[in-house]
Amino acid sequence: MKKQNYTAGLVLGILSIPCGLLIAISGWVLGIIGIVLNAKNKDNFNTTAGLVLSIIGLVLSVINSIFGVLLQLHVL
């Protein structure tokens, strides 16, 4: 069961990056779930990589959301 948690956290981290660039809300969701899953298990390299990728995906989602709001307000 623990191996599946490692894999799930890593996959969510990987998926959060393209989803964060394309659809910000899905990047938010995948990034947060990936961070939670990877924060529980810190013993493996996959969890560290998944945590970093989830954080990157979450940051990209935040940037995408900010640009979307700015474009909607005609600031850019």
C-alpha positions in Angstrom: 0.0 0.0 0.0 2.8 2.4 0.7 4.3 1.9 -2.7 1.0 3.0 -4.3 1.1 6.1 -2.1 4.6 6.9 -3.5 3.5 6.4 -7.0 0.2 8.3 -6.6 2.0 11.3 -5.2 4.6 11.3 -7.9 2.0 10.9 -10.7 -0.1 13.8 -9.2 3.0 15.9 -9.1 3.8 15.2 -12.7 0.2 15.9 -13.8 -0.1 19.1 -11.8 2.4 20.9 -14.1 0.6 20.6 -17.5 -2.8 20.9 -15.8 -1.6 24.0 -14.0 -0.6 25.6 -17.3 -3.7 24.7 -19.2 -6.5 24.7 -16.6 -5.6 26.4 -13.4 -8.3 24.9 -11.1 -7.2 21.4 -11.9 -3.6 22.3 -11.3 -4.6 23.7 -7.9 -6.5 20.4 -7.0 -3.8 18.1 -8.2 -1.0 20.1 -6.6 -2.6 20.2 -3.2 -3.5 16.5 -3.2 0.0 15.7 -4.4 1.6 17.8 -1.6 -0.6 16.1 1.0 0.2 12.6 -0.2 3.9 13.3 -0.5 4.1 15.1 2.9 2.9 11.9 4.7 5.7 9.8 3.4 9.2 11.4 3.4 11.3 8.2 3.2 11.6 7.7 -0.5 13.2 9.6 -3.4 9.8 9.4 -5.2 8.1 11.4 -2.5 10.7 14.1 -2.6 10.5 14.3 -6.4 6.7 14.2 -6.2 6.6 17.0 -3.5 8.8 19.2 -5.6 6.8 18.6 -8.8 3.5 19.3 -6.9 4.8 22.5 -5.5 6.0 23.6 -9.0 2.5 22.7 -10.4 0.8 24.6 -7.7 3.0 27.7 -8.3 2.3 27.5 -12.0 -1.5 27.3 -11.3 -1.3 30.4 -9.1 0.6 32.3 -11.8 -1.9 31.1 -14.4 -4.8 32.2 -12.2 -3.3 35.6 -11.6 -2.7 36.2 -15.3 -6.3 35.1 -16.0 -7.7 37.6 -13.6 -5.4 40.3 -15.0 -6.5 39.6 -18.5 -10.1 39.6 -17.5 -9.7 43.0 -15.9 -8.0 44.3 -19.1 -4.8 45.2 -17.2 -2.5 43.4 -19.5 
